[in-house]
Amino acid sequence: MHAIVKIDAIAFKCYQSRMARSPSEAVVHAWTRLVRAQATVLAAVEADLKAAGFPPLAWYDVLLELSRRDGLRPFEIEARVLLAQYNLSRLLDRLQAAGYVDRRPCPEDGRGQIVLITTAGRELQKRMWPTYRTAIARHVGDRLSEAEAETVARLLEKLTATSGQAEA
């Protein structure tokens, strides 16, 4: 009888452990809304940039990070950008072909490279900002009050802080 109670206690702990990892309906709802909101707003911002004749937002994102620092390694760029960069190498190829970035060998690592923004890259990033800024205002700022925007930012900070990502 004692062994059965011990097995039941172990089974109950396993059940509790599984249940503790299951998100509540509210958490699943929040997740769904978060992902949908991100996709919707990003698509709208991308459409505004495209309508103004600019390249995709990922270009701006990389150029902005390069303008903040005098040369970055590709892995450093990937860690800093706001958008997921699954094909950062290809994006850097396109930026280089367009004359917006330059790559040089890394002095500390013969196989590595340093990516630098060019004058044309700085100019493009600066020209894109007014359209990007207006898109943020239209697709986020016009839909949230200042207090709501502060609340959303504070709540989302809790998610980024727990995931170990640095804030932009």
C-alpha positions as CSV (number, residue, x, y, z in Angstrom):
1,M,0.0,0.0,0.0
2,H,2.9,2.4,0.8
3,A,4.4,1.9,-2.7
4,I,1.1,2.7,-4.4
5,V,0.8,6.0,-2.4
6,K,4.4,6.8,-3.4
7,I,3.7,6.1,-7.1
8,D,0.5,8.2,-6.9
9,A,2.4,11.1,-5.4
10,I,5.0,10.9,-8.1
11,A,2.3,10.8,-10.8
12,F,0.6,13.8,-9.2
13,K,3.8,15.8,-9.2
14,C,4.4,15.0,-12.9
15,Y,0.8,16.0,-13.6
16,Q,1.3,19.3,-11.7
17,S,4.5,19.9,-13.5
18,R,2.8,19.5,-16.9
19,M,-0.1,21.7,-15.8
20,A,2.3,24.4,-14.6
21,R,3.8,24.6,-18.1
22,S,0.4,24.9,-19.8
23,P,-0.5,28.5,-20.5
24,S,-3.9,29.8,-19.4
25,E,-6.5,30.8,-22.0
26,A,-5.6,34.5,-21.2
27,V,-1.9,33.9,-21.9
28,V,-2.7,32.1,-25.2
29,H,-5.0,34.9,-26.1
30,A,-2.3,37.5,-25.3
31,W,0.2,35.5,-27.4
32,T,-2.1,35.4,-30.3
33,R,-2.9,39.1,-30.2
34,L,0.8,39.9,-29.8
35,V,1.8,37.9,-32.9
36,R,-1.1,39.2,-35.0
37,A,-0.5,42.8,-33.9
38,Q,3.2,42.6,-34.8
39,A,2.4,41.0,-38.2
40,T,-0.3,43.6,-39.0
41,V,1.7,46.7,-38.0
42,L,4.9,45.5,-39.6
43,A,3.1,44.8,-42.9
44,A,1.5,48.3,-42.8
45,V,4.9,50.0,-42.1
46,E,6.5,47.9,-44.9
47,A,3.7,49.0,-47.3
48,D,4.2,52.6,-46.4
49,L,8.0,52.4,-47.1
50,K,7.4,50.5,-50.4
51,A,4.8,53.1,-51.5
52,A,7.4,55.9,-50.8
53,G,9.9,54.0,-53.0
54,F,12.1,52.8,-50.2
55,P,13.6,49.3,-49.6
56,P,12.3,47.0,-46.9
57,L,12.4,47.9,-43.2
58,A,15.2,45.4,-42.6
59,W,17.5,47.6,-44.7
60,Y,16.7,50.6,-42.5
61,D,17.2,48.5,-39.3
62,V,20.7,47.4,-40.4
63,L,21.7,50.8,-41.6
64,L,20.6,52.4,-38.3
65,E,22.6,50.0,-36.2
66,L,25.7,50.6,-38.4
67,S,25.2,54.3,-38.2
68,R,25.3,54.0,-34.4
69,R,28.7,52.3,-34.3
70,D,31.8,52.5,-36.4
71,G,31.8,49.0,-37.9
72,L,30.1,45.8,-36.6
73,R,30.7,42.1,-37.1
74,P,27.7,40.4,-38.7
75,F,26.8,38.5,-35.5
76,E,26.8,41.9,-33.7
77,I,24.4,43.3,-36.3
78,E,22.1,40.3,-35.8
79,A,22.1,40.8,-32.1
80,R,21.1,44.5,-32.4
81,V,18.5,44.6,-35.1
82,L,14.8,44.8,-34.2
83,L,13.7,42.4,-36.9
84,A,14.6,38.7,-37.2
85,Q,17.5,38.3,-39.6
86,Y,17.4,34.7,-40.9
87,N,19.3,35.6,-44.0
88,L,21.5,38.5,-42.7
89,S,24.4,37.4,-45.1
90,R,22.1,37.8,-48.1
91,L,20.8,41.1,-46.8
92,L,24.4,42.4,-46.4
93,D,25.2,41.2,-49.9
94,R,22.2,43.3,-51.2
95,L,23.2,46.3,-49.2
96,Q,26.8,46.1,-50.4
97,A,25.7,45.7,-54.0
98,A,23.6,48.8,-53.7
99,G,26.6,50.7,-52.2
100,Y,25.1,51.2,-48.7
101,V,27.6,49.1,-46.8
102,D,31.2,48.0,-47.2
103,R,32.8,44.9,-45.8
104,R,36.4,44.7,-44.6
105,P,38.5,41.9,-43.1
106,C,38.4,41.7,-39.4
107,P,41.9,42.4,-38.0
108,E,41.3,40.1,-35.0
109,D,39.9,37.2,-37.0
110,G,41.1,36.5,-40.5
111,R,37.9,34.7,-41.5
112,G,35.6,37.4,-40.1
113,Q,34.6,40.7,-41.5
114,I,33.6,44.1,-40.3
115,V,30.6,45.8,-41.9
116,L,30.7,49.6,-42.3
117,I,28.0,52.0,-43.4
118,T,28.9,54.1,-46.4
119,T,27.9,57.7,-47.0
120,A,25.2,56.6,-49.4
121,G,23.9,54.2,-46.6
122,R,23.8,57.0,-44.1
123,E,21.9,59.2,-46.6
124,L,19.4,56.4,-47.3
125,Q,18.8,55.8,-43.6
126,K,18.2,59.5,-43.0
127,R,15.8,59.7,-46.1
128,M,13.8,56.7,-44.9
129,W,13.3,58.0,-41.3
130,P,10.6,60.5,-42.0
131,T,8.4,57.9,-43.8
132,Y,9.2,55.3,-41.1
133,R,8.4,57.8,-38.3
134,T,5.1,58.8,-40.0
135,A,4.2,55.1,-40.4
136,I,4.9,54.4,-36.7
137,A,2.7,57.4,-35.7
138,R,-0.1,56.3,-38.1
139,H,-0.2,52.6,-37.3
140,V,0.7,52.8,-33.6
141,G,0.4,56.3,-32.3
142,D,-3.0,57.1,-33.9
143,R,-4.5,53.9,-32.3
144,L,-3.1,54.2,-28.8
145,S,-3.3,57.1,-26.3
146,E,0.0,58.1,-24.7
147,A,-1.0,56.3,-21.5
148,E,-1.9,53.1,-23.5
149,A,1.4,53.3,-25.4
150,E,3.3,53.6,-22.1
151,T,1.4,50.6,-20.7
152,V,2.1,48.5,-23.8
153,A,5.7,49.4,-23.7
154,R,6.0,48.5,-20.0
155,L,4.2,45.2,-20.5
156,L,6.3,44.2,-23.5
157,E,9.5,45.1,-21.6
158,K,8.5,42.4,-19.1
159,L,8.6,39.9,-22.0
160,T,11.8,41.1,-23.5
161,A,13.5,41.2,-20.1
162,T,12.6,37.6,-19.3
163,S,13.8,36.4,-22.7
164,G,17.3,37.8,-22.3
165,Q,17.1,40.2,-25.4
166,A,18.6,43.6,-25.2
167,E,16.3,46.6,-25.7
168,A,16.9,48.7,-28.8
